Amino acid sequence: MPKKTPPDPTVPLEHRIAYQALMIATRISQFLSPMWEEKYGLTTITWRVMAVVGRYGPLSAKEVAEHTSTDAFFVSRAIVQLTRQGYMTKGVDPRDRRRSVLRLTAAGERARIDVEQVMSALEHDVLGAMGPGEERHIREILGRLAATASDRLKSPRTWKDFAD
C-alpha cells in the first residue's frame, strides 16, 4: 500500500491532534485536581481509575489500564490507594476465580458522582465557546479520531509505515 503523503508533511507541534488533546486534558485536570485532592484525597491517576471503574466496572486491573491508557504499574498503585481510602474493593470474579475484579464502594460512588457533576459543569462551560451545533460536531469528530487511533494500535501497521 503506497504511503499517503499529507499536504504539509511537517505538522507544527501546536497543531498536532495528540498535543492539543493532551493540553486540553491536562489543563482541565489541573483546574479540577485541587477539588478532588482537597475533598477526596485523589490524584489525577486515582481519579481516572475511579472514573473508569465507576463507569465500566466491575473490571480487572488490566481492563482499567486499557481503558485509561495508563501503565499497569501506576494503575496497581492507584488501586492500592483507592482500596486503603475505602473507595474501592478488590474481589474475585465468581465466573473466573483467577481474575480479580474492582468495584467502587458506596463512598467511592458518592465521590465519583460529585466529581463527575463538577467535571460536567466545567465541560459545558468550556464547550460554551462553541457555536450552535458545534458541540455535537466536535464530539462526533473526537469519537472518530479516538476510534481511528485505537484501530491503529490493533492493526498490523507500525510507525515504520509512516517513516521515510
N, C-alpha and C positions, 0 to 999 in steps of 0.2 A: 504494500500500500504506500503510495507516494506521500511524502510529508506535505502537510498543508502549511504554507508559509503565511503568517499573519501579515496584514498590510504594513504594519510597522513592527519589525522583529524585536525591537528593544522597547519594552513597556517600562516606563519610569516607575520606580518603587511606589510612589504615592498614588499611582493609577492602577496598581495591581489589585485584583479582586481579593486575594488572600490577605494582603496588607491592610486594605480598607476594612475587611470583615474583622480582622484581628483588632484593629484600632477601635472600631465600634464596640466590639465585645469587651475589650479591656477598659475602655472609658466608662461604659455602663457599669461594669463590675467595680471599678474604682469609686464611682459615685455611690453605689449601693453597699459596698463592703463595710463601711462603718456601721450601718444598721445591723447587718447580720452578725458582725463581730460583737457589737455592744449588747444587743438584745439576746443573742443565742450562742455566742462564743464560737462562731463558724468562720472558717477561712473560705477563700474562693473555691478551693477544691472540695472541701467538705460540703459546701453549699451545692456544688454541681452534683456530687454523689447523692445527696439528699433529694435534690430535684428529680434526678433520673429514677431513683428507686420509688419515689412517690408517684411519678407519672407512669412508669412501666413495670413496677415491681409486682410480685416478688422476682428478684433477679439474682444471678450468681455474680461474684466479683468480676469474673471475666466479661460477663454481659454488660456490667456497669462500665468497665474500661472501654468496651466497644462503643457504647452509647455516648461516652464523654470524650472519646479520642484522647484519653489520658493514660499514661503509663501505669501498668498493673501495680507497680511498687507504690505509687502515690495513691492509687485507689485503695490499696490494702491499708495504708496508714490512715486514710480518711475513714475507712470502715471502723478501724480500731477506735479512733477518736469519737466518732458518732455513737458507737456502742457504749463507750465509757460515759458519754454525756447523757445517755438514756434516750437518744433519738432513733436508734436503730437496733434491731435484733438480728442475730445470725442463727438460723436454724438449719435443719436437714430437710431436703426435698423428699416428701413421702413417696414420690414415684421413682426417685433415683437416690438411694441413701448415700451415694458417694458425693453428691452435689450439695453444696451449701446454698441456702437462699437467704436473701436480705429483705427485710421488711421494715417500714417505719413503725415506731411506736406511736401511741396516741399523742405524746408530747412532740415527737418528730413531725407528725402530720399537722399538728397545730402550727408549729414553727414554719413548716413548708408553705402552708396556706397563707400565713401572714406575709412572708417574704414574697410569695407569688403575687399577692394583691398589690404590693408596693411596686414590684417589677412591672406588672401590667399597666399600672397607672403611669409609670415613667415611660414605658414603651409607647403608650398612646400620646404622651406629651411629645416625645421625640418624633413620632410619626406625624404629629400635628403640623410639622414643617412641610409635609407633602400636600399637594393639591388634591381636589376631589378625584377619587378613583385611583390615585397613585398608590395608596396603601395596599390595596388589593393587588395591584400590578407588581409592586415591589415584593410582596410575599410570594407571588407566583414565580417571579424571576429567581428569588433566593431559593425557593424549593427546587426549581430545575437545576440551579447551579450546585446545590448540595447533593442532589441525586447524581448528577454527572460526575462530580468529584468522587463520590462513593463508588460509582461504577468504575472509575479509573483504578481504584485500589483492587477491585475484583477482576480486572481484565488482565490478559497476558502481556499487555504493553508495559513498558518501563520508561523511566526517564530518558533512556538512551534513544527511544523513538522520537524524542523532541530535540535531541542534541545534534549539532552539525557534525 
